[in-house]
Amino acid sequence: MVYVAIEKTMIAQRLPVPTEETWTAVANGFWTRWNFPNCLGAINGKLVNIIAPAHSGSQWVMEDGRSSDGGLFTSSDLGRGMESGTLHVSPSAPLPGAPHLGPAPFVMVGDAAFPLKTYLMRPYPAHDLTHDKRIFNYRLSRARMTVECTFGILSSRWRIFNLTN
């Protein structure tokens, strides 16, 4: 397949696995800009309609014709790498201003469509939130805006991302 050839030759050159130093720099950026500590990035999904190649069958869609954001993440290289701990991420570090709490893991942030994992944070459900949980959700939402804005930029640049059924 063409995709396999491209993946084998180009991905490692153009999108290498970040080093521990790179992950740390990303986490520092999320802390200073978005007030969310130990954050490695924000994830989200975007439905993109395509015309599948002839005779490709279910290779292009799930059984019901859709895929969940969380399911796609879990089966992606990034999701599998986070799950297995093979992405050169520091295991944990103290939260800024709270070293007495001990080390906390580095995480990614997503919305409620993603599974809650030790490396993947999502907002608390909206019912009966305490003050602290509202603050957490607010800060997580700010950190997630990075991926929302990125999708907005991509959608405005390449209009194909705006097409839906």
C-alpha positions as CSV (number, residue, x, y, z in Angstrom):
1,M,0.0,0.0,0.0
2,V,1.1,3.5,-0.7
3,Y,0.3,4.6,2.8
4,V,2.6,2.0,4.3
5,A,5.5,3.2,2.1
6,I,4.9,6.8,3.0
7,E,4.6,6.0,6.7
8,K,7.9,4.0,6.7
9,T,9.9,6.6,4.8
10,M,8.4,10.0,5.8
11,I,6.8,9.8,9.3
12,A,10.1,9.2,11.1
13,Q,11.7,12.2,9.2
14,R,8.8,14.6,9.4
15,L,7.1,13.6,12.7
16,P,9.7,11.9,14.9
17,V,8.8,10.7,18.4
18,P,9.5,13.6,20.7
19,T,12.4,13.3,23.1
20,E,12.0,13.6,26.9
21,E,13.4,17.2,26.6
22,T,10.8,18.0,23.9
23,W,7.9,16.7,26.0
24,T,9.2,18.7,29.0
25,A,9.3,21.9,26.9
26,V,5.7,21.3,25.7
27,A,4.6,20.7,29.3
28,N,6.3,23.9,30.4
29,G,4.5,25.8,27.6
30,F,1.1,24.5,28.6
31,W,1.8,25.6,32.2
32,T,3.0,29.1,31.3
33,R,0.4,29.8,28.6
34,W,-2.7,27.9,29.8
35,N,-2.1,27.3,33.5
36,F,-2.3,23.6,33.2
37,P,0.7,21.7,34.6
38,N,2.3,18.5,33.3
39,C,0.3,18.7,30.1
40,L,1.8,17.1,27.0
41,G,-0.8,18.3,24.5
42,A,-4.5,18.4,23.7
43,I,-6.3,15.9,21.6
44,N,-9.6,15.9,19.7
45,G,-11.2,14.3,16.7
46,K,-12.7,15.8,13.5
47,L,-15.1,14.0,11.2
48,V,-13.9,14.3,7.6
49,N,-16.0,13.0,4.8
50,I,-14.2,11.2,2.0
51,I,-15.1,9.2,-1.0
52,A,-13.6,5.8,-0.3
53,P,-11.7,4.0,-3.1
54,A,-13.7,1.4,-5.0
55,H,-13.8,-2.0,-3.4
56,S,-12.2,-0.8,-0.2
57,G,-15.2,-2.0,1.9
58,S,-14.9,-1.5,5.7
59,Q,-11.3,-0.4,5.5
60,W,-12.5,3.2,5.5
61,V,-15.3,3.1,8.1
62,M,-16.3,1.3,11.2
63,E,-19.3,-1.1,11.1
64,D,-21.8,1.6,11.9
65,G,-20.1,4.0,9.5
66,R,-18.6,6.1,12.4
67,S,-15.7,5.9,14.8
68,S,-15.5,7.4,18.3
69,D,-12.8,9.9,19.1
70,G,-11.7,7.8,22.1
71,G,-11.6,4.5,20.1
72,L,-9.5,6.1,17.3
73,F,-7.1,7.6,19.9
74,T,-6.8,4.2,21.7
75,S,-5.9,2.4,18.5
76,S,-3.6,5.1,17.2
77,D,0.2,5.0,17.5
78,L,0.0,7.9,20.0
79,G,-2.6,6.2,22.1
80,R,-0.7,2.9,22.1
81,G,2.5,4.6,22.8
82,M,1.0,6.5,25.8
83,E,-0.6,3.2,27.1
84,S,2.7,1.2,26.8
85,G,4.9,4.1,28.1
86,T,7.2,3.9,25.0
87,L,7.1,7.6,24.0
88,H,10.1,8.9,26.1
89,V,7.8,10.8,28.5
90,S,9.0,11.5,32.0
91,P,7.0,9.3,34.4
92,S,6.0,12.1,36.7
93,A,7.1,15.5,38.2
94,P,5.9,17.6,41.1
95,L,3.1,20.0,40.3
96,P,4.2,23.7,40.3
97,G,3.8,25.2,43.8
98,A,2.9,21.8,45.3
99,P,6.0,19.7,45.7
100,H,4.6,18.4,49.0
101,L,1.9,16.5,47.1
102,G,4.6,14.4,45.4
103,P,5.0,13.7,41.7
104,A,2.1,13.8,39.3
105,P,2.0,12.1,35.9
106,F,2.4,13.9,32.6
107,V,-0.9,13.9,30.8
108,M,-2.8,14.9,27.6
109,V,-6.1,16.6,27.7
110,G,-9.3,15.7,25.8
111,D,-13.0,16.2,26.0
112,A,-15.6,13.7,27.4
113,A,-15.4,11.6,24.2
114,F,-12.0,10.3,25.4
115,P,-11.5,7.6,28.1
116,L,-10.1,8.7,31.4
117,K,-6.6,7.3,31.8
118,T,-3.6,8.0,34.0
119,Y,-2.1,9.8,31.0
120,L,-5.4,11.3,29.6
121,M,-7.5,13.9,31.5
122,R,-11.0,14.9,30.6
123,P,-13.5,17.3,32.3
124,Y,-15.6,16.3,35.3
125,P,-19.3,15.7,34.3
126,A,-21.2,19.0,34.5
127,H,-23.7,18.0,37.3
128,D,-23.0,19.0,40.9
129,L,-19.5,20.3,40.5
130,T,-17.6,21.6,43.5
131,H,-15.7,24.9,43.2
132,D,-12.4,23.0,42.8
133,K,-13.9,20.8,40.0
134,R,-15.2,23.9,38.2
135,I,-11.8,25.4,38.3
136,F,-10.2,22.2,37.0
137,N,-12.7,22.0,34.1
138,Y,-12.1,25.7,33.3
139,R,-8.3,25.1,33.2
140,L,-8.6,21.9,31.2
141,S,-10.9,23.8,28.7
142,R,-8.3,26.5,28.3
143,A,-5.6,23.9,27.6
144,R,-8.0,22.1,25.1
145,M,-8.6,25.3,23.2
146,T,-5.2,24.8,21.5
147,V,-6.5,21.8,19.5
148,E,-9.9,23.5,18.9
149,C,-8.0,26.5,17.4
150,T,-5.8,24.3,15.4
151,F,-8.8,22.5,13.8
152,G,-10.3,25.9,13.1
153,I,-7.2,27.0,11.3
154,L,-7.0,23.8,9.3
155,S,-10.7,24.0,8.4
156,S,-10.4,27.6,7.2
157,R,-7.3,26.7,5.1
158,W,-8.6,23.5,3.6
159,R,-12.4,23.8,3.2
160,I,-12.7,20.0,2.8
161,F,-12.6,19.8,6.7
162,N,-15.9,21.7,6.8
163,L,-17.9,19.2,4.8
164,T,-20.3,16.9,6.7
165,N,-23.1,14.6,5.7
